[in-house]
Amino acid sequence: MDTPQHQNSHLIFDRELIARRRQRAQSQGELSFLLTRCAEDAAERLLDINREFKRALIIGDVRASKMIIDALPKGKIAEIEFADHLPHDVGDVRAIDEERLAYDAPEFDLIISLLTLHHCNDLPGALAQLRRALHPDGVFIASIFGGQTLTQLRGALYAAETEIYRGITPRVAPFADYSQAAALLQRTGYALPVVDSDRVTVSYKNPMRLLSDLRDLGETNALTQRSRKPISKRFLMALMAQYGLLADEDGTHPATFEILWLTGWAPHESQQKPLKPGSAKTRLADALGVTERKL
């Protein structure tokens, strides 16, 4: 029987299912190469920030979270709380739901999220709650999958479903694009918001390895409107055939992942602010050495 969450049509993701899959993914197999990449990138971003942090919250696979800490100089972060979207606490990892954070007042001066927020039904609400958990001038850094992620797989899935079932069902999550992510940071009250994109294309000898990697990430289909029917051998063969049409000249199958990095600061009076319109003291024409002409 479907849970009440499944029956709520305005919810995109089954958050309970995601939590169970994340726990299963982290209990078996090696750390995904994508999470390793994110951990290394997050550490570099922190090293570029010339300050130390008293208390940090790091959300995501604890193996990747601890990779960040190992890459930082001693004393960069004094106190760390590890958390993830899991069914319950596991060891030193606190189970949280980014859509319902338990922090009623600012508790951290650094929050990092590694590939978790793209599963939120209410991403603006989650971003706003995370900002409220930051002390003034606190830093927020998050990686999420962007809109160009798995474009090849999506195309092959749609083609295979159309061929076998004469229609399509939701199989790949909708991802925010670059401009949407930037607008969300501004909308949810972050100061000095920055978004940048890291796009990587991986070549697979066998597309089935891609599906295995997605399971290891806990990123298999968790949409509330997903089909509950088991995947048939006929559909799987059609999917492999459609993906084969996208193979490169060397016979490998490309899979693109776009990782968007969101960075913002909790507002503080010491931060730079844009000048008011009309406050410039130097004419642009003078700076460019040209004659200004009225239109």
PyMOL commands that set and color helices and strands:
alter all, ss='L'
color gray80, all
select helices_A, chain A and resi 4-7+15-26+33-47+62-70+117-119+123-132+151-165+178-187+207-217+233-244+284-288
alter helices_A, ss='H'
color red, helices_A
select strands_A, chain A and resi 53-59+77-84+93-95+108-114+134-145+191-204+253-265
alter strands_A, ss='S'
color yellow, strands_A
deselect
rebuild
show_as cartoon
